[in-house]
Amino acid sequence: MFNYESRIENARKVINEADYILIGAGAGLSTAAGLEYSGDKFKNNFGDFINKYHFTDLYTATFYDFQTQEEKWAFWARLINLNRYNKEPLKLYSEIFNLIKDKDYFVLTTNVDAQFEIAGFNKENIFATQGDYGMLQCSKACHNKLYSNKELVEKWLKNTKDCKVPSNEVMYCPVCNEEMDVNLRKDAYFVEDDY
């Protein structure tokens, strides 16, 4: 039988004595912190999309092939707002930050929700290998630049009607005029820049 209290105390001691901390984190950390892709949170925030597109959970919905950019961005704006632009840091991330904030540290994460940064971790010390919900890129990767989507997401949320954003609010690549995409490592067009 595991003695969790002694294991936690041992981990605290090791952290306190360490010269440098390397944090590796994946989806399980954000799930433990409260970000959900199913259940009541999904149903309460995506009821209209569930009714219209028959989505069963938020994760599989991210693979849905929307017929229009207006539909795509109405969905993504809501997802991004829900799991990227929360107003307060998630408690678990804040607790981890408080444990190591006075140490030299580096974070290697596959999470795209930027919760480390929101909790106070220096973004220069974070390598998010799979991208960031808060950034847009050219869908064809014609250039190596990322664009913040915060203002667009706010506008899209405000103006979404019948699971669509207005056509004049859809953003296209400023270089090649192709569609934009969320900065996620999902195909050969993933863009990394100095962000």
C-alpha positions as CSV (number, residue, x, y, z in Angstrom):
1,M,0.0,0.0,0.0
2,F,1.3,3.4,-0.9
3,N,1.9,6.0,1.7
4,Y,0.9,9.1,-0.3
5,E,1.8,11.6,2.5
6,S,5.4,10.4,2.7
7,R,5.7,10.4,-1.1
8,I,4.4,14.0,-1.3
9,E,6.8,15.0,1.5
10,N,9.7,13.3,-0.2
11,A,8.8,15.1,-3.5
12,R,8.7,18.4,-1.7
13,K,12.1,17.8,-0.1
14,V,13.6,16.9,-3.5
15,I,12.2,20.0,-5.1
16,N,13.5,22.2,-2.2
17,E,17.0,20.7,-2.6
18,A,17.1,20.8,-6.4
19,D,19.2,23.3,-8.3
20,Y,17.1,23.1,-11.4
21,I,13.6,21.8,-12.1
22,L,12.4,20.3,-15.4
23,I,8.7,19.8,-15.7
24,G,7.2,17.5,-18.3
25,A,3.4,17.8,-18.7
26,G,0.7,16.4,-20.9
27,A,-3.1,16.4,-21.1
28,G,-3.5,14.6,-17.8
29,L,-2.3,17.7,-15.9
30,S,-4.9,20.0,-17.4
31,T,-7.6,17.3,-16.9
32,A,-6.5,17.0,-13.2
33,A,-6.6,20.8,-13.0
34,G,-10.3,20.9,-14.3
35,L,-10.2,21.4,-18.0
36,E,-12.8,19.0,-19.4
37,Y,-13.6,17.9,-22.9
38,S,-16.8,16.1,-22.0
39,G,-19.5,16.0,-19.3
40,D,-21.5,18.9,-18.0
41,K,-19.0,21.6,-19.0
42,F,-19.2,20.4,-22.6
43,K,-23.0,20.1,-22.6
44,N,-23.5,23.5,-20.9
45,N,-21.2,25.4,-23.3
46,F,-21.8,23.6,-26.6
47,G,-25.5,22.7,-26.5
48,D,-26.2,24.4,-29.8
49,F,-23.3,22.6,-31.5
50,I,-24.3,19.3,-30.0
51,N,-27.8,19.7,-31.3
52,K,-26.7,20.9,-34.8
53,Y,-23.7,18.6,-35.4
54,H,-24.4,15.7,-33.0
55,F,-21.1,16.1,-31.2
56,T,-20.5,13.7,-28.3
57,D,-17.5,15.3,-26.7
58,L,-15.2,18.3,-27.3
59,Y,-12.1,16.4,-28.2
60,T,-13.6,14.5,-31.2
61,A,-15.4,17.7,-32.2
62,T,-12.1,19.3,-32.9
63,F,-11.7,16.9,-35.9
64,Y,-15.1,17.8,-37.4
65,D,-14.8,18.9,-41.0
66,F,-16.9,22.1,-41.0
67,Q,-18.3,23.0,-44.4
68,T,-17.7,26.8,-43.9
69,Q,-15.1,29.0,-42.2
70,E,-18.0,30.7,-40.5
71,E,-19.0,27.5,-38.7
72,K,-15.4,26.5,-38.0
73,W,-14.5,29.7,-36.2
74,A,-17.8,29.9,-34.2
75,F,-16.8,26.5,-32.8
76,W,-13.1,27.2,-32.3
77,A,-13.8,30.6,-30.7
78,R,-15.9,28.9,-28.0
79,L,-13.4,26.1,-27.4
80,I,-10.5,28.5,-27.3
81,N,-12.2,30.9,-24.9
82,L,-13.3,28.0,-22.6
83,N,-9.9,26.3,-22.4
84,R,-7.3,29.0,-23.1
85,Y,-8.6,32.4,-22.0
86,N,-9.8,31.6,-18.5
87,K,-9.7,34.7,-16.3
88,E,-8.0,33.0,-13.3
89,P,-5.2,30.5,-13.2
90,L,-6.2,27.0,-12.6
91,K,-5.4,26.1,-9.0
92,L,-3.2,23.1,-9.7
93,Y,-1.0,25.1,-12.1
94,S,-0.7,27.9,-9.5
95,E,0.3,25.4,-6.8
96,I,3.0,23.9,-9.0
97,F,4.2,27.4,-9.8
98,N,4.4,28.3,-6.1
99,L,6.5,25.2,-5.5
100,I,9.1,26.1,-8.1
101,K,8.9,29.8,-8.8
102,D,12.2,30.6,-6.9
103,K,14.1,27.8,-8.8
104,D,15.6,27.7,-12.2
105,Y,13.1,25.8,-14.2
106,F,12.0,24.7,-17.7
107,V,8.7,23.4,-18.8
108,L,8.3,20.9,-21.7
109,T,4.6,20.4,-22.4
110,T,2.3,18.9,-25.1
111,N,-0.6,21.0,-23.7
112,V,-1.9,23.7,-26.0
113,D,-4.0,25.6,-23.4
114,A,-1.2,27.9,-22.1
115,Q,-2.1,27.2,-18.5
116,F,1.5,27.3,-17.4
117,E,1.9,30.8,-18.7
118,I,-1.5,31.9,-17.2
119,A,-0.3,30.6,-13.8
120,G,2.8,32.8,-13.9
121,F,5.5,30.7,-15.4
122,N,7.8,32.7,-17.6
123,K,6.9,32.0,-21.3
124,E,10.6,32.0,-22.1
125,N,10.9,28.9,-20.0
126,I,8.1,27.0,-21.6
127,F,8.3,24.9,-24.8
128,A,4.8,23.9,-25.9
129,T,5.6,21.3,-28.5
130,Q,2.1,20.9,-29.9
131,G,1.2,24.6,-30.4
132,D,-1.1,27.1,-28.6
133,Y,-4.9,27.6,-28.8
134,G,-4.2,31.3,-28.5
135,M,-2.4,31.6,-31.9
136,L,-3.4,31.4,-35.5
137,Q,-1.3,30.5,-38.5
138,C,-1.6,30.2,-42.2
139,S,-3.3,26.8,-42.9
140,K,-0.7,26.2,-45.7
141,A,2.3,27.5,-43.6
142,C,3.2,29.9,-46.4
143,H,5.2,32.0,-43.8
144,N,6.6,31.3,-40.4
145,K,4.6,33.7,-38.3
146,L,1.9,33.2,-35.6
147,Y,-0.9,35.7,-34.8
148,S,-2.7,36.2,-31.5
149,N,-6.4,35.4,-31.8
150,K,-7.6,36.9,-28.5
151,E,-9.4,39.9,-30.0
152,L,-10.8,37.8,-32.8
153,V,-12.1,35.2,-30.3
154,E,-13.8,37.9,-28.3
155,K,-15.4,39.3,-31.5
156,W,-16.5,35.9,-32.7
157,L,-18.1,35.0,-29.4
158,K,-20.0,38.2,-29.4
159,N,-21.3,37.9,-33.0
160,T,-21.9,34.1,-33.3
161,K,-25.4,33.3,-34.5
162,D,-26.7,29.9,-35.4
163,C,-23.3,28.4,-34.8
164,K,-21.6,30.8,-37.3
165,V,-19.5,33.9,-37.2
166,P,-20.2,36.7,-39.7
167,S,-18.5,36.2,-43.1
168,N,-16.7,39.5,-42.9
169,E,-15.0,38.5,-39.6
170,V,-13.3,35.4,-41.0
171,M,-9.6,35.9,-41.1
172,Y,-7.5,34.9,-44.1
173,C,-3.7,34.7,-44.4
174,P,-2.3,38.2,-44.9
175,V,0.4,36.8,-47.2
176,C,-1.3,34.2,-49.5
177,N,-5.0,34.7,-48.7
178,E,-5.5,31.0,-47.8
179,E,-7.6,30.0,-44.8
180,M,-6.1,30.5,-41.3
181,D,-5.9,27.7,-38.8
182,V,-5.4,27.2,-35.0
183,N,-1.7,26.7,-34.3
184,L,-1.8,23.0,-33.5
185,R,0.6,20.2,-34.5
186,K,-1.9,18.2,-36.5
187,D,-0.4,18.0,-40.0
188,A,2.7,18.9,-42.1
189,Y,1.7,22.6,-42.0
190,F,2.5,23.3,-38.3
191,V,4.2,26.6,-37.9
192,E,6.8,27.4,-35.1
193,D,8.1,30.9,-34.7
194,D,9.9,32.8,-32.0
195,Y,6.7,33.3,-29.9
